[in-house]
Amino acid sequence: MATMKLKVGDKAPDFCLPDKDDKQVCLKDFGGRWVVLYFYPKDQTPGCTREACEFTERLSDFTGLDAAVLGVSADSTASHRKFAAKYKLAFELLSDPRHEVIGKYGAWQPKKIMGKELLGTVRSTFIVDPMGNIAYVWPTVNPWGHANEVRMKLAELTGQKPRQEQTISQTLPPPSII
């Protein structure tokens, strides 16, 4: 299976994959809407869980920007069902056990795991515009805070102002002066 390197402006490769309920979900079904398409290595692992939960926490922000969120991994639909139920994930998780779509988007790559080089899914994210073109690419992703990063970029791309985020420093009382 060939791995592609997609860039901004490229036509997003179309696909149909089963969701957690074994229903086929196709990229073309979202024509006219923005799509956040993210690839992740494995259900129920710390980074993947963090990323999925952050996307769920921000789902109303993405919906407000007329965007759908789709997560893709090589896990089975049964694994996705358990993962979604355990963490109350509110967006589509798609199963690509043969790595066909993962490869088309360039996320199937050599990785070093415990000193061995193996092929695996590299955590990456694509924003697909309403015309079906790649609008932005994160070829590698740190899952902590990534959903907010994607939200901010999507707001910029759509020309909308994102709602203001409070940072932890804004919620803490000022330090005492001694």
Backbone as CSV, one residue per row, in Angstrom:
resi,resn,N_x,N_y,N_z,CA_x,CA_y,CA_z,C_x,C_y,C_z
1,MET,0.833,-1.169,0.000,0.000,0.000,0.000,0.884,1.240,0.000
2,ALA,0.627,2.130,-0.938,1.409,3.348,-1.071,0.960,4.381,-0.043
3,THR,1.918,5.092,0.493,1.622,6.174,1.417,1.821,7.484,0.680
4,MET,0.829,8.353,0.746,0.899,9.636,0.057,1.289,10.736,1.028
5,LYS,1.865,11.785,0.491,2.147,12.971,1.296,1.229,14.068,0.773
6,LEU,0.144,14.317,1.468,-0.832,15.322,1.047,-0.413,16.694,1.552
7,LYS,-0.755,17.703,0.767,-0.452,19.069,1.167,-1.683,19.949,0.974
8,VAL,-1.626,21.122,1.537,-2.721,22.079,1.423,-3.020,22.322,-0.056
9,GLY,-4.299,22.277,-0.399,-4.744,22.484,-1.779,-5.012,21.194,-2.524
10,ASP,-4.434,20.068,-2.061,-4.691,18.772,-2.707,-6.140,18.361,-2.486
11,LYS,-6.679,17.616,-3.444,-8.001,17.017,-3.275,-7.878,15.941,-2.189
12,ALA,-8.765,15.975,-1.213,-8.748,14.959,-0.152,-9.186,13.625,-0.749
13,PRO,-8.410,12.567,-0.550,-8.828,11.264,-1.060,-10.164,10.842,-0.453
14,ASP,-11.099,10.453,-1.323,-12.401,10.018,-0.840,-12.266,8.631,-0.221
15,PHE,-13.174,8.291,0.645,-13.159,6.976,1.289,-14.527,6.679,1.853
16,CYS,-14.754,5.424,2.128,-15.891,4.942,2.905,-15.322,3.920,3.883
17,LEU,-15.617,4.095,5.161,-15.152,3.179,6.207,-16.301,2.918,7.176
18,PRO,-16.285,1.759,7.838,-17.329,1.479,8.826,-17.083,2.246,10.127
19,ASP,-18.183,2.730,10.716,-18.086,3.378,12.019,-18.244,2.326,13.113
20,LYS,-18.338,2.779,14.341,-18.427,1.843,15.470,-19.659,0.957,15.419
21,ASP,-20.682,1.390,14.668,-21.907,0.603,14.540,-21.966,-0.153,13.215
22,ASP,-20.833,-0.265,12.542,-20.692,-0.964,11.254,-21.471,-0.291,10.124
23,LYS,-21.779,0.991,10.276,-22.436,1.766,9.225,-21.346,2.452,8.397
24,GLN,-21.464,2.387,7.075,-20.467,3.021,6.209,-20.574,4.540,6.285
25,VAL,-19.446,5.182,6.497,-19.351,6.633,6.515,-18.369,7.015,5.418
26,CYS,-18.815,7.893,4.523,-17.988,8.313,3.380,-17.678,9.795,3.491
27,LEU,-16.477,10.174,3.085,-16.106,11.583,3.103,-17.079,12.406,2.268
28,LYS,-17.502,11.861,1.133,-18.405,12.611,0.247,-19.739,12.945,0.921
29,ASP,-20.101,12.194,1.975,-21.336,12.471,2.711,-21.291,13.836,3.400
30,PHE,-20.096,14.400,3.557,-19.925,15.666,4.269,-19.690,16.826,3.306
31,GLY,-19.945,16.612,2.025,-19.758,17.666,1.023,-20.486,18.932,1.436
32,GLY,-19.808,20.063,1.303,-20.390,21.335,1.697,-20.117,21.701,3.150
33,ARG,-19.469,20.800,3.898,-19.108,21.065,5.302,-17.604,20.909,5.472
34,TRP,-17.110,21.506,6.504,-15.720,21.296,6.903,-15.627,19.945,7.603
35,VAL,-14.486,19.269,7.464,-14.258,17.993,8.141,-12.893,18.031,8.819
36,VAL,-12.882,17.693,10.100,-11.630,17.473,10.826,-11.429,15.970,10.812
37,LEU,-10.396,15.531,10.103,-10.104,14.106,9.942,-8.799,13.822,10.664
38,TYR,-8.898,13.059,11.749,-7.654,12.787,12.473,-7.413,11.287,12.565
39,PHE,-6.141,10.944,12.467,-5.678,9.555,12.507,-4.944,9.349,13.815
40,TYR,-5.219,8.213,14.436,-4.591,7.931,15.728,-4.223,6.453,15.799
41,PRO,-3.214,6.114,16.618,-2.706,4.738,16.637,-3.625,3.682,17.225
42,LYS,-4.227,3.921,18.400,-4.921,2.809,19.060,-5.917,3.300,20.104
43,ASP,-7.106,2.694,20.075,-8.118,2.967,21.099,-7.566,2.631,22.479
44,GLN,-8.054,3.359,23.485,-7.813,3.068,24.901,-6.375,3.285,25.358
45,THR,-5.543,3.953,24.562,-4.183,4.273,25.010,-4.194,5.715,25.523
46,PRO,-3.255,6.077,26.384,-3.337,7.392,27.034,-3.428,8.582,26.058
47,GLY,-2.537,8.671,25.096,-2.558,9.807,24.171,-3.800,9.814,23.300
48,CYS,-4.189,8.651,22.810,-5.366,8.559,21.940,-6.645,8.862,22.710
49,THR,-6.688,8.433,23.956,-7.843,8.715,24.795,-7.927,10.210,25.083
50,ARG,-6.800,10.816,25.414,-6.757,12.259,25.681,-7.264,13.032,24.463
51,GLU,-6.745,12.683,23.282,-7.114,13.390,22.060,-8.612,13.235,21.772
52,ALA,-9.126,12.020,21.873,-10.549,11.770,21.602,-11.438,12.508,22.600
53,CYS,-11.070,12.496,23.865,-11.873,13.186,24.880,-11.855,14.695,24.652
54,GLU,-10.712,15.244,24.259,-10.645,16.682,23.973,-11.522,17.041,22.773
55,PHE,-11.526,16.198,21.732,-12.401,16.482,20.587,-13.866,16.417,21.009
56,THR,-14.212,15.478,21.889,-15.593,15.392,22.379,-15.948,16.629,23.197
57,GLU,-15.039,17.063,24.084,-15.295,18.250,24.907,-15.519,19.490,24.046
58,ARG,-14.893,19.551,22.894,-14.971,20.719,22.013,-15.946,20.529,20.847
59,LEU,-16.687,19.435,20.848,-17.520,19.118,19.693,-18.507,20.239,19.355
60,SER,-19.077,20.890,20.355,-20.019,21.975,20.063,-19.317,23.134,19.356
61,ASP,-18.046,23.367,19.674,-17.271,24.402,18.965,-17.118,24.035,17.495
62,PHE,-16.812,22.774,17.232,-16.646,22.328,15.844,-17.973,22.376,15.097
63,THR,-19.043,21.958,15.756,-20.366,22.008,15.140,-20.741,23.450,14.825
64,GLY,-20.404,24.366,15.727,-20.668,25.781,15.516,-19.901,26.361,14.331
65,LEU,-18.813,25.706,13.952,-18.022,26.116,12.786,-18.411,25.287,11.559
66,ASP,-19.532,24.586,11.640,-20.056,23.723,10.576,-19.045,22.656,10.163
67,ALA,-18.444,22.028,11.173,-17.441,20.994,10.919,-17.830,19.685,11.596
68,ALA,-17.551,18.594,10.902,-17.686,17.252,11.468,-16.298,16.788,11.902
69,VAL,-16.252,15.976,12.943,-14.998,15.395,13.417,-15.058,13.898,13.161
70,LEU,-14.023,13.372,12.510,-13.912,11.935,12.234,-12.560,11.454,12.727
71,GLY,-12.561,10.418,13.562,-11.326,9.797,14.016,-11.157,8.461,13.318
72,VAL,-9.941,8.177,12.843,-9.674,6.935,12.108,-8.489,6.210,12.740
73,SER,-8.675,4.913,12.977,-7.566,4.058,13.406,-7.762,2.677,12.783
74,ALA,-6.783,1.823,12.979,-6.856,0.457,12.458,-7.648,-0.466,13.382
75,ASP,-8.132,0.046,14.493,-8.899,-0.776,15.433,-10.210,-1.250,14.807
76,SER,-10.727,-2.343,15.329,-11.990,-2.913,14.843,-13.174,-2.041,15.256
77,THR,-14.299,-2.263,14.611,-15.518,-1.539,14.993,-15.923,-1.898,16.424
78,ALA,-15.688,-3.146,16.822,-16.010,-3.563,18.199,-15.154,-2.790,19.205
79,SER,-13.878,-2.616,18.888,-12.996,-1.839,19.758,-13.483,-0.394,19.849
80,HIS,-13.882,0.167,18.704,-14.405,1.536,18.679,-15.666,1.654,19.537
81,ARG,-16.541,0.658,19.482,-17.765,0.687,20.292,-17.423,0.779,21.781
82,LYS,-16.488,-0.055,22.213,-16.082,-0.057,23.625,-15.438,1.271,24.010
83,PHE,-14.559,1.762,23.153,-13.845,3.023,23.396,-14.841,4.181,23.496
84,ALA,-15.746,4.267,22.537,-16.735,5.353,22.513,-17.658,5.283,23.729
85,ALA,-18.070,4.079,24.103,-18.971,3.920,25.249,-18.260,4.276,26.561
86,LYS,-17.038,3.805,26.716,-16.306,4.035,27.964,-16.061,5.518,28.215
87,TYR,-15.733,6.262,27.149,-15.384,7.677,27.307,-16.464,8.634,26.802
88,LYS,-17.634,8.094,26.462,-18.763,8.907,25.976,-18.337,9.806,24.809
89,LEU,-17.637,9.208,23.846,-17.177,9.956,22.672,-18.366,10.253,21.779
90,ALA,-18.456,11.483,21.313,-19.667,11.953,20.635,-19.473,12.221,19.141
91,PHE,-18.423,11.693,18.550,-18.188,11.870,17.115,-17.873,10.510,16.516
92,GLU,-17.782,10.471,15.193,-17.583,9.204,14.481,-16.154,8.682,14.635
93,LEU,-16.037,7.407,14.997,-14.764,6.690,14.957,-14.865,5.691,13.821
94,LEU,-13.900,5.733,12.911,-13.933,4.882,11.728,-12.827,3.844,11.790
95,SER,-13.141,2.661,11.286,-12.225,1.523,11.347,-11.566,1.272,9.987
96,ASP,-10.238,1.231,9.984,-9.455,0.986,8.765,-8.396,-0.093,9.033
97,PRO,-8.830,-1.340,9.278,-7.878,-2.390,9.668,-6.861,-2.743,8.581
98,ARG,-7.158,-2.438,7.319,-6.196,-2.733,6.241,-5.325,-1.520,5.895
99,HIS,-5.478,-0.453,6.640,-4.650,0.758,6.528,-4.749,1.429,5.160
100,GLU,-5.837,1.209,4.451,-5.968,1.785,3.113,-6.121,3.302,3.165
101,VAL,-7.036,3.792,3.969,-7.243,5.238,4.079,-6.092,5.864,4.871
102,ILE,-5.664,5.196,5.908,-4.518,5.679,6.689,-3.326,5.896,5.751
103,GLY,-3.103,4.968,4.830,-2.020,5.101,3.858,-2.255,6.224,2.864
104,LYS,-3.495,6.350,2.374,-3.804,7.416,1.409,-3.521,8.800,1.977
105,TYR,-3.678,8.936,3.277,-3.437,10.231,3.924,-2.022,10.349,4.490
106,GLY,-1.178,9.357,4.220,0.221,9.436,4.631,0.468,9.192,6.100
107,ALA,-0.488,8.613,6.793,-0.335,8.392,8.233,0.189,6.993,8.570
108,TRP,0.379,6.135,7.568,0.931,4.785,7.790,2.419,4.882,7.475
109,GLN,3.232,4.884,8.527,4.662,5.150,8.370,5.488,4.284,9.312
110,PRO,6.788,4.184,9.029,7.673,3.509,9.979,7.732,4.297,11.287
111,LYS,7.685,3.554,12.396,7.765,4.155,13.730,8.713,3.304,14.555
112,LYS,9.392,3.934,15.501,10.216,3.170,16.433,9.403,2.911,17.685
113,ILE,9.208,1.638,17.975,8.459,1.240,19.163,9.327,0.258,19.943
114,MET,9.701,0.657,21.151,10.556,-0.156,22.016,11.822,-0.605,21.273
115,GLY,12.436,0.341,20.548,13.690,0.071,19.872,13.584,-0.630,18.527
116,LYS,12.381,-1.050,18.148,12.195,-1.735,16.868,11.475,-0.811,15.899
117,GLU,11.860,-0.876,14.624,11.160,-0.094,13.622,10.045,-0.937,13.027
118,LEU,8.821,-0.423,13.161,7.632,-1.106,12.662,6.773,-0.098,11.914
119,LEU,5.892,-0.599,11.057,4.916,0.288,10.434,3.766,0.507,11.404
120,GLY,3.285,1.737,11.466,2.173,2.044,12.347,1.530,3.360,11.963
121,THR,0.440,3.664,12.633,-0.276,4.908,12.374,0.389,6.051,13.120
122,VAL,0.784,7.067,12.374,1.345,8.279,12.959,0.182,9.226,13.230
123,ARG,0.115,9.707,14.451,-0.952,10.630,14.832,-0.844,11.875,13.956
124,SER,-1.893,12.150,13.178,-1.897,13.293,12.260,-3.323,13.758,12.045
125,THR,-3.463,15.016,11.610,-4.788,15.613,11.447,-4.845,16.427,10.165
126,PHE,-6.005,16.363,9.513,-6.265,17.114,8.287,-7.569,17.870,8.449
127,ILE,-7.581,19.103,7.972,-8.842,19.827,7.842,-9.181,19.800,6.361
128,VAL,-10.384,19.313,6.055,-10.880,19.239,4.678,-11.941,20.324,4.525
129,ASP,-11.796,21.153,3.489,-12.743,22.260,3.303,-14.047,21.780,2.661
130,PRO,-15.057,22.625,2.598,-16.355,22.208,2.051,-16.314,21.766,0.585
131,MET,-15.254,22.108,-0.142,-15.105,21.692,-1.540,-14.351,20.363,-1.658
132,GLY,-13.922,19.813,-0.523,-13.230,18.528,-0.534,-11.730,18.621,-0.709
133,ASN,-11.163,19.790,-0.446,-9.714,19.978,-0.569,-9.066,20.046,0.813
134,ILE,-7.805,19.672,0.870,-7.060,19.769,2.115,-6.813,21.244,2.401
135,ALA,-7.291,21.710,3.552,-7.129,23.115,3.927,-5.986,23.319,4.914
136,TYR,-5.669,22.275,5.693,-4.570,22.371,6.654,-4.143,20.964,7.041
137,VAL,-2.847,20.818,7.355,-2.288,19.508,7.712,-1.400,19.632,8.947
138,TRP,-1.592,18.737,9.894,-0.652,18.525,10.990,-0.065,17.134,10.749
139,PRO,1.158,17.022,10.214,1.703,15.694,9.900,2.057,14.865,11.136
140,THR,2.335,15.529,12.233,2.538,14.846,13.520,1.847,15.696,14.575
141,VAL,1.350,15.038,15.601,0.494,15.719,16.574,0.866,15.324,17.992
142,ASN,0.871,16.303,18.878,0.904,16.044,20.312,-0.563,16.099,20.757
143,PRO,-1.094,15.027,21.321,-2.527,14.999,21.624,-2.981,15.990,22.694
144,TRP,-2.097,16.406,23.579,-2.477,17.307,24.652,-2.685,18.711,24.089
145,GLY,-3.941,19.154,24.092,-4.282,20.485,23.603,-4.508,20.565,22.102
146,HIS,-4.403,19.435,21.409,-4.514,19.461,19.947,-5.909,19.870,19.472
147,ALA,-6.952,19.423,20.132,-8.309,19.773,19.696,-8.510,21.285,19.713
148,ASN,-7.963,21.962,20.718,-8.072,23.417,20.764,-7.273,24.052,19.628
149,GLU,-6.107,23.512,19.354,-5.281,24.003,18.241,-6.051,23.880,16.914
150,VAL,-6.706,22.748,16.715,-7.491,22.525,15.500,-8.676,23.494,15.466
151,ARG,-9.325,23.685,16.593,-10.454,24.613,16.686,-10.040,26.022,16.288
152,MET,-8.898,26.462,16.778,-8.411,27.808,16.466,-8.096,27.939,14.972
153,LYS,-7.456,26.942,14.401,-7.124,26.981,12.978,-8.389,26.947,12.132
154,LEU,-9.345,26.124,12.510,-10.603,26.045,11.765,-11.337,27.387,11.810
155,ALA,-11.354,28.027,12.975,-11.989,29.346,13.082,-11.297,30.341,12.160
156,GLU,-9.986,30.292,12.119,-9.227,31.173,11.222,-9.587,30.898,9.762
157,LEU,-9.621,29.619,9.384,-9.929,29.250,8.002,-11.351,29.637,7.592
158,THR,-12.281,29.574,8.535,-13.669,29.905,8.216,-13.960,31.392,8.368
159,GLY,-12.980,32.128,8.876,-13.178,33.568,9.057,-14.049,33.907,10.245
160,GLN,-14.217,32.964,11.155,-15.026,33.202,12.349,-14.118,33.383,13.549
161,LYS,-14.583,34.155,14.485,-13.812,34.374,15.698,-14.150,33.275,16.700
162,PRO,-13.144,32.532,17.162,-13.446,31.492,18.160,-13.818,32.131,19.488
163,ARG,-14.646,31.422,20.240,-14.993,31.967,21.556,-13.743,31.946,22.419
164,GLN,-13.643,32.921,23.289,-12.442,33.097,24.098,-12.301,31.956,25.102
165,GLU,-11.100,31.463,25.200,-10.761,30.404,26.149,-10.210,31.002,27.420
166,GLN,-10.605,30.470,28.532,-9.948,30.854,29.773,-8.800,29.906,29.990
167,THR,-7.654,30.459,30.304,-6.509,29.611,30.618,-6.493,29.363,32.117
168,ILE,-5.721,28.389,32.522,-5.645,28.055,33.946,-5.166,29.263,34.742
169,SER,-4.254,30.056,34.151,-3.742,31.217,34.875,-4.829,32.268,35.087
170,GLN,-5.845,32.315,34.223,-6.933,33.272,34.383,-7.906,32.833,35.478
171,THR,-7.906,31.565,35.814,-8.850,31.074,36.817,-8.235,30.993,38.211
172,LEU,-6.911,31.147,38.304,-6.248,31.095,39.606,-6.206,32.488,40.219
173,PRO,-6.271,32.564,41.543,-6.130,33.876,42.171,-4.713,34.407,41.977
174,PRO,-4.529,35.714,41.989,-3.181,36.258,41.816,-2.283,35.821,42.964
175,PRO,-0.981,35.681,42.706,-0.074,35.267,43.789,-0.002,36.356,44.863
176,SER,0.213,35.921,46.092,0.343,36.865,47.197,1.651,37.617,47.070
177,ILE,1.617,38.879,47.429,2.849,39.681,47.445,3.363,39.644,48.856
178,ILE,4.617,39.209,48.985,5.203,39.059,50.339,6.162,40.174,50.611
